[in-house]
Amino acid sequence: MSDAEPPRPPVPPTPPTEPLGSARQPRQPVAPGPVVERLPPELPPEDRWWGNPWAAIVAGIVGVLLGVLIGVAVGNKSKTVTETQRAGQPAVTSTVTQTQPTVEVRTNTVTATTTVPSPANAESEARRRESEQKLRTAEKENEELKRQVERGAAP
């Protein structure tokens, strides 16, 4: 609990219920509460060290310099080997070709339909075949009759 605010006084007990129309007793005046002095909050400190933009700039420059020094220290650990060709010898070149594996997708779709003729359909199919056969026979007979007419008129 804060020390700035004193505890509140206890609530007075509720008076008993009085019948309507009866005379009321005068009320007691309420005593004013104690006066509490309130102070404004404290002011912030004058200026913080991170509030200065030059401090941030200097910190950035120091960070970059440290990064460069560490990079140079780590980067110079390699050894370089240089080979020279003798006079008159052609330069050796080699070509390395890498091929990436490819995925080839082949899809073979086979659709097979089978029809089971219904009995009525089977009967109509048999009548169709029979009609076609009779038609071929009639056409052959017709051709034969045409030949006979041509032979008879030709001699």
Secondary structure, 3 states (H helix, E strand, C coil): CCCCCCCCCCCCCCCCCCCCCCCCCCCCCCCCCCCCCCCCCCCCCCCCHHHCHHHHHHHHHHHHHHHHHHHHHHHCCCCCCCCCCCCCCCCCCCCCCCCCCCCCCCCCCCCCCCCCCCHHHHHHHHHHHHHHHHHHHHHHHHHHHHHHHHHHHCC
